[in-house]
């Protein structure tokens, strides 16, 4: 028996050690059970949504097939919807008064087809606004799976480091706890037993014997539904990623390779990825995007805004580093330089060097130490690189900045591209460019593809053009890959002007100043006299009542200043073009941490790019913008991966003003744009060269508005 422990203490120590060892093993093995729980909860949510969808279809759907089915036979029998019919057997249907065998067969076949069609188009997303039990059960199951992952990793490290020596200590220490064993044991065996007890005691006094990990594990298992839902609201992207990985296809079909030839898809999917330098977990469509970028070497990623182009770019650099590639360079607009630095540090273990302006010291530091240099289009023309120096990969964000081959920044980038074989151009809206501009971007990447594009650009169909672009251009839309996104609800808020507003508007129209005309209603000195201001105030009040946050966009600084004064302390500092990129991000962080009802006010150009603002779910435009892409970019700040609430978009408009005409033009442009964007090809000569030119249609619109008011 040990000199420091009596037999009772030794037995307790041994039991505690065995229980701890078994506890770590159970925690390590808990993943399988948790995955089963997620799948079970996901299936229950799917069934709940399917039932709700079928219950929403009344029995009149039976008549849509024009098979002569008398719907009244079922309504008279108290059967009101397709869900009820789907739960009935053939014998139950044929037993309904007036329903013969032939009719019953038609009904059974029709209902079966309706159910199959519904299943095929069913979107399963967690309802964070009004969750039911199925929503809460799935969120809880995912919460446990996600939160236990780092705990399992810690448990595995402790278990692997301690299990084998622990078994040896337990065997020897067990003898010390037995009076009979010790009675007949030799002196050396008694000494070994004593040493084992002491070693076991030290082990249990250290990290292995700590109860902290088990306490944290139990806290995760015991978390309330409200705690789980609150975490989901903050980190929904990780929840849907986890669900996508284990949910057996219940989230969404894989549309990550939209429009690419089958052989190319096969080659891309077979490309191995080592993402040891990446901290983020990728969605399946993002994984495909990274493989495409790395496999094709020189590409243009045109994913719609909000799909995570940045994290795909970072993952591509991480994958290439794992292959032994080094020295990466991100070239971006100055407005998003800070954002790029932060995102790289957040999502990877790659080191970042900011190279702004003619900072030779920073450039030298990067050349010496490697990893990622983040710089701007204006800076690269000042770079002095050794002739033989090679860059592992160049990423050009907002690549449409270099669509014109005659500009200095384009020439500087093209020269820089000669130093690398891996290039990624990124642009969420490249399709506004003209065909020639798109061909130029392709020429920078893969000249042989550009050569073929030049040959067919004016004679090919959209489908043919898309096929030619496949080796260089990948584009996915939110509808393709983010079926869990909540609804985007757009409302036109028509405001009625007072006589004073009408008088001020007419004066603006007479002046012929387009910018003044656009500020209809906002020109009032007192915002109490502005119908748009009062409607904005009502919308913000309603958002606060619904625990929502708001983003207010306007082109005009004067309007934003008035909105800020109107909303007072409920709004953040205004984001304008004069606010530095770093301060913009700080304002967004403050907004994210603010309470419900907070309002972020931003100039649409300054806040429309480079910022992620998923905490907001209400967007208000103070006036129509001159291009659909401007509004789309602004909306995408909030309506993107990670958004869990339906996003409400309100456009403040005044009846019988230029607002009406601008809205009509925007709709026509959007329709024309969408017909090409969804096909992943460029539009016909830049959407008819912006209706000949933006200046001409604006001039025409002003003249027509002057004529309309003169005729009154």
Steps between C-alpha positions, in 0.01 A plus 500: 500500500624850419637701788288800399174322414285252690325222308168687493662805341678283245176330397328838462794630295491196272122526450526872421781435250301223328186715487696795360665283235162353401348849499753626250438195279124557514544867409727405209247246373201733543519638145324202342205524736480876450498464121211253529316756716556773239376278218195397700418863584565611140265232369235610751536862385481388137183303574356798685566731204362244256183467703460878521549536124243231420254638756522836322380335176122469498324222316449730199851389396341175387321690224815652354580183311166530317422132549135554582538442874202638695668690782168555681485127584800544728410836650155364583675214681696751711827458310638850453861463385754282323671398826182325617473316169867400508438320830211296359530160339333408173231308690426802718468725193273262310281469811404869473141539381485562124865403432536206265805282438612697194475832684681355801785387275524847342498668843765266643729554199444878500565534873813287473630725221421816698688362801802406289509843333473668841786290637717586203456874550480504879742737673585399853610795707485568869242761592674732746214752518225257606666167582287197579612182677652355182711815451612501863586129501719533190677811629566324833638190324726715282607710800614186683683366194680829430586594859625149583744490209778699676425314824548167321830621360619598849376171643677304227831677569473426874388141443776414253767655721385325819310180422790254455712611799179523703422132439845406626459717809155356570624143481786562744304737726221241522734271686576776750132521576481128580613392850558139388708605197716724716539231770672258264665758270877536482668819614558614141137436401381695801727787396369486140142500626574800718659685206200420281259638759704817529524530119127441467433765763713753314326416173158551654613827655601632160309580182384141446321496834334838458122500484482822295458323164219280631328796660515686168372191318206463739424872467475454123265203539287693750484826299152648477318542170529877532880477543529275195277723288693813602824333392340394172395860433863610538667208320243358260755439225685245714169329586399460136853386413477228765153402381621486142784268601291248693141563390496247214381747239213645700635856475534547125615328182858573400491767231859609555607413147222682319542496125842333475563208262481158668862409422631824652284445811643150536858629476438782746329279758791253485752773588634437854491782757712536813347778708719472810567875487128590486301572817160529330271211411387515137158431356496234228461757221793695643715186508419447133588863431840463669573182303400676179729797577799282590449248219438753223782728628383822330131569556226756552270429794174681434286369785215727594568727796452336837622152404845531654737575213752635750515183709534292181794716397660462844443123489666489157811666640495261797472200266787622284718562806442138602635406155817701567398823326587826678481879453138586427375845405149645530437811290180681593332844513627714790152494657523127580873469578446486878214256457724263302769510769245422769337218305831327425600513868154382605466207260858372463836466670670689217689811605398832343712794386316820407679674213337838440635771274874493443581313822827339389575377852174305519557360152851389596367340818249298295759392245719378786232331713236388251128424551255776398561857390181706482527809283298731275467557127655844544801357683614227261619746236764614753636153572861429417530123479816300418471362149526136607273532804196270472162539669311188602156645429345836420141575597334805342184597686233703316677402179279726289732777624741382231258446214655788302837394354612862453500606866818512708370264769400242238845513340662467844289195586558333163876544548474350850308198367810396307659404832250228590320201355211518749255789457154557642284787381196566718189700416141452610367711212726448199205451269428870477813528293492492126594187311832655400582580862418145608719366221784720623471362855509148355802591291687598817425156641487246220582650158397186312148522645483871420601428142206263459267752666605765249405261222149424626406803711252653256359181348458270798199443720514558874543126556788474249675802649468350846658174384793687349550685831490180710879451530547850640173624651295361789183673617238383751197696624347497847202307362739232367675417824347675802151354510490556877503877455189670637265691274591834347185714517504821296239770557439829325406762757304761305488830685258783428662843475360805670440819299831638635689189382330512162601864460863424591503205259366709211771758564766224481357371173499851351870533592581192292740383773462121504663459842266757654199335337598162648487643853123531484349552848842512667542868404268616774670705773292338773480118481151517651394638161666212309268209418798274435663591830183428691456165327863412574441580867194272506697216341784538751253499790337186365840332460580573865169348609593186302851486651661577166787724396489737203735623228404827329662567162509820296720635225495848654698609805250779567221244527706282734573799725127568526427134574763501773344807663155341468601174669731658757668260745357182350740517203872451452751738347418553132710299253602714202781487248701726731504240780810280494454127430623416850250736662220362281567154638508636855160664445361170368640320807331755727176451309527121531541527875221756541153413625200434276364818342846634415536670161806510277500793254720476194569660168406225257838499321701487824294235677410297193831312476742323730281494812307211654198617698291187565379641831263727304181364346330822388640711214360840402594686181426871524478530121533272193858444383607541139614138448359168627849387601533788747188388685591131468843558651348694788236233567769232492668657803220348710343236275788254493621177656445530873172688480225317691210747489283601207652815354260789438602748229303827496531755221372846591323644196282798423201469271503696173871585518819388332504210748240322285701535179824390665332194649373401155848535348657302785254216452574479128874503563470230765299273271757542223788445741345189658447332164877484464625489860314179573655342194852594610575692182554860411216712371461632150747785475463596864120508510474712189788715619297630794222616269757682281640685804384581852515871421263474205222314677526731800475807278202347323330416828542854635362649180198268505432590865516872416256448213264295718480766770463781243204323346315492834 
